Amino acid sequence: MNSVTLGPLVFETGRFAAVLGIAVLFLASALADRLVLRHRQGAAPATGPAAPMVSAAVWPVFVAWVLFARLGWVALHWSDYAVQSVDILRFWQGGFAIEWGFAAALAVMGWQVWRRRTIVVPLVLTCGAASAAGGLALLLLTDVRSLTLPDLVLSDLSDLPVSLIHPEGALVVNLWASWCPPCRRELPMMVERASSAGAPRFVFANQGETPAQVKSFLTRAGLGPDHIALDPGYGLMGALDAAGLPVTLFFDADGQLVASHVGEISRADLSRRMKELTGESE
């Protein structure tokens, strides 16, 4: 499973790499500021304006990347965000068009360099160090092992068997629990998408709770028992090396894991993955 655990926090590998890159960006810019000041203090007394700070140039580059990467993603998946536009503000769900972000960041960086030519080297080195740190973390932490759909038999709320291995082909497995706030937020949307035309098979495998607890939650949430399965012994979490909840896993018709999402998933990302599983074009 492509995730990184830090104490009680579980990060998807890509998100951890992004957080690391951001941390390196601002640490490197602070270090560059100190070096610029030290160099200026050791030089002859300046008669012109104060030396420009690298951190002051880094902030616009960072904001441009985040803003345009997010806007690009929303534009590319507008049909999903139009259903519930408040999802645009839910950055924690993920969803960034990297190429849009880098295009905007490069444009702002070029503008900063043109305005303040003396910071071109430290600015380029700072942004390069952040990109390298994030890329290296992604490369080293990505789990390239092939995970196969485990041959487990769960049960539904009527105590009938639910087999994961099924001739219907592609499968989406969501691991959840009613005590998990992100699980509660995403489940109604996921149940709706599971019932849509052309959707792959879904199994919402509750982890560790009793039938009474699950039924009580579904009643409160106004959800039916369809696609719900019980995994009281956390068998799937162990078999799939899942460190936290919620987790959504996408298996192809051969039972091979082709994608996973740790944490709350957005409608747009879920729709994208469903189309990839069913072979439907974007």
N, C-alpha and C positions, 0 to 999 in steps of 0.2 A: 504494500500500500504506500503510495507516494504522499507521506505526511511526516511532519517533524513535531516531536513532542517536547515542550519546555514546561516542566512542572505540570500544572493543571491545564495548560493551553496546548491545543493541537492546531497546527498550521498545515495547510496544503503546501507541498513543496514549492510550487510556483509563488504562492503568497509569501512564504518565508524568504525566498530569494529576493522578492520585491522589497520586503521590509529591510532585509540586510543591505540591499543596494541603496535604499533611502538613508539608512543610518550612516553608511560609508560616505554618501554624498555630503551630508551636513558635517560629519566629523572632518572630512578632508577639506571642506571649505573653511571650517574654523581654523584648521592647521595652516592652510594657505594664507589666511588673514594674518596670523601671528608671524609667519615668515615674511610677508610683505611689510608689516610694521617694523620688524626687526631690521630688515634690509634698509628701510627708509631711515630708521634711527641711526644706523651705522654709517649712512652716507652723509654728504655735505648738507647743511641746513637747507631745507626746501623753501623756495620763495613763491611757488605756485600753489594751486589747490591741493588739498590732502589726497593721498593715494587712494584710489578706489578700492573698496573691499570686495573680495571674491564672493563672499556670502551674499552680498547685495545683488550680485549678478546671477547667483545660483537659484535664488528663490523664484524669479520669473520663469527660468527654464523648467524648474520642477512643476510649478503651477500649470504652465502651458502643456507639459506632458500629461499630467493627470486629467486636466480639463478636456483636452482634445481627444485623448484616448477614450475617455468615458463617452463624450459626445459622439465619437465615431462609432463606438459599439452600439449606443442607443439608436443611432441613425440606421445602422445595418440591421437592427432587430426591432424596428419601430412597431411592427404588427403585434409583438408581444408586449411591449411597454405601453402601447395605446390602451390595452385592456385595463391596466392599473398603473397610471403614470407615476404614482408615488414611488414605485420600484426604481425609478431613475436615481433617486437619492440614496438608495440602499447599496452603498459602495461595498459594504462588507460581503455582499453576495458575489462579488467579482464581476467581471465583464468590462474589459478594456481592449480597444483595438490598438495594438502595440504600434503598428505602422503609422497610424494617425498621430499617436503621441510623439513618436520620434521625429516625424516631419515637423510638427509644431515646435518641439524642443530645439531642433536644429535651426529653425527659422529665428527663434528668439535668441539663441546663442549667437547666431550671426549678427543680429542687431546689437547685442551687448558688446561683442568684439569690435564692431564698427564704432560704437560710442566710446569705448574704453579700451583702446588698443594695448595698453600696458598690462591688461589682465588676460590676454589671449592664452598664454602658456599655462598659468595656474588654473584657469577656467576649464580648458580642454583636459588637463591632467585630472582635475577633480571629477569632472563628469565621466571621464574614461575609467577612473578607478572605481566609481560607483557601478558603472555598467559591467566592468570586469568582475567585481565582487558578486553581483547578482547572477551573472552568467555562470561563474565558476561554481557557486553554491547550487544552482539548478543542475549543472552537469554532474556534480559529485553526489548530490542527494537523491537524484531521480532513481527510483528502483526499476531496473530493467527486467526483473524477473517476470516470467509469464505466469499469471494467476488464472486458474481454471475454476469454473463454477463447481463448488463442492456438491457432492451427491448426498445432500441432507434432505430429510423429509420432516417438514414442520407440520403444524396443524392449524386449521382455521378456527373461527369462533364457534363453530358447530362440532368441533373435535374431529373433523374429517381431515385426512392427510393432504398436505400441500407439498408436492415434489418440485424441487427447483429444476431438475432435469426434465425437459418437456419437449415434445416434437414441434411445438409452435415456433421454435426458433429463438430469435433475439429476446433478451430479458433485461428488465430494469429492476434492480433490487435496492430498496431503501431501508436502511437500518435506523430505527427510531424508538423513542420512548415518550410517554405522556408527561414525564417530569422535565423534559428537555425543551426549553423555550423556542430555540430555532426549529426543532421538529414540529412543534405545535403551529408555528407560523407557516411553514412550507407545506404541511401535509394536505390542507384543503385544496391548494392549487395543484399539487401533484396528483391527487385523486381525480380532480377534474380532467387533467391532461391524460391520465390513464384511461379514461372513458371516452376520449375523443376518437374520431374515425381514423383508422389506419395506425393507431398507436401500437407499439410492441407490448408484449405481456409485462405486467408489473406485479411485483410482490413487495408489500410493505411489511417487513419482518420486525415486529415489536420485540425489543430486547429486555428480557428479565422480568416482565410483569405478568400478573395473573389475568385470566380471561375477564374476571369481574372488573379489574382496573381498566383494561382496554375498552370494554363495553361502556363503562361509565364515561370515559373520555370521549368516545365516538358519539355518544348521545349528546353530551354537552356541546360538541363541535358541530353537530348536525350532519355527521358523516355515517355512511352505511358500512356494512362489513365486507363489501367487495374488495378483493385484492389484499385483505389483511391476513397476516399469518402470525403465529405465536412462536417465539424462540426463547422459552423461559431459561434455558441454560446458556445463553449467549454463544451458541454454537457457531453462528455465522461470524460474529466479531472475532472469535478465535481463528476460524478457518481462513478468514480474509485479512487477518492482521490489522483490524481496524482499531484505532486507539481512542476514538471518541465518537460522539453522535452529534448531529446526524451524518450519515455517509450514504451517498448514492453511487451505485456501481452499474456499469453498462456492459453486458455480455453479448457477444455476437451469437450467430446461430450455431457455432461450433463450441459454445461454452467458454470462449476465451474472453478475459477482461480486456476491453478496448479503451475504457475511460473510467475515471472515478472523480467524485467531487466530495471533498471533506467540508462540512459545514452547510449552512443554509444555501440552497440552490435557487437561482432566479428562474423565472418563467422562460426567459430568453435562452439561457444556457441549457435548460432542460429540453426545450423545443429543438435546439440545435443538435443535441446529442441524440434525440429521438429520430430526427431526420437522417442522421448518419447511420443509425442502426437499421432503419427501414429502407435505406437507399434512396430516400426522397431528396431531390435537389433543394438547395436553399432558395 
